[in-house]
Amino acid sequence: MEEVGLLGKVRETKGKQVNRLRKEGWVPAVVYKKGEESLPLQLPRKDLEKILHTSLGGNILISLKIEKESPSQKGKSQEVKTVIIKEIQRDPLTEELLHIDFQQISLTEKIMVNVPLAIVGEAVGVKRDGGILEHLLWELPIECLPTAIPEKIEVDVSQLEIGQSIYVKDLKIPEGIRVLAPPEQTVIMVEMPKVEKVEEKVEEEVVEPEVIKQKKPEVEETGEKKEEEKK
């Protein structure tokens, strides 16, 4: 992987004053290196966005040229560091680039990174049989030299049928790369199409309530009528 050049300056501004830098087109940044103090920087937003939108994504190697005041030379000096992006912060609403962290690395020492997995082809189990392709692992953790970091690792799914899977152990990994994920971890699988069960509505027989006819109450005979019967 080739390095991309980026020019930055040592940042003296801190706290709330950093917002002023953002308005002026700068992005605050920090460079970290194990065993050393972090280095605050300010970088041109335009140049940073251009780098971040390349196909290499977050694993791009950056040759960071840092300008700083040099009292001994009565002017500015320039220091070059090879870095890789560690974390990016953006505004959740506007997507504006707010802050970026870099990790300083050595080109002769292996590092751990995540590489995206890219699907190639169309699974026969999906195209012919209507199955569903399930993408379970999107990035593969690896260890390698910075110059050996691949842009992506392709996963050919064209021969995959329903019920079949592709595991980490099935991936074609370039030489010089050590995979850090478990070999039996599933990357891609094709499942049976989901059939929605339609519940049949059983029409219930409507039973009319039985009507109980009440007898009319007997009219109590008057004493006068009883006297007539006696005669």
Secondary structure, 3 states (H helix, E strand, C coil): CCEEEEEEEECCCCHHHHHHHHHCCEEEEEEECCCCCCEEEEEEHHHHHHHHCCCCHHHCEEEEEEEEEEHHHCEEEEEEEEEEEEEEEECCCCCCEEEEEEEECCCCCCEEEEEEEEEECCCHHHHCCCCEEEECCCEEEEEECHHHCCCCEEEECCCCCCCCEEEHHHCCCCCCCEECCCCCCEEEEEECCCCCCCCCCCCCCCCCCCCCCCCCCCCCCCHHHHHHHHC
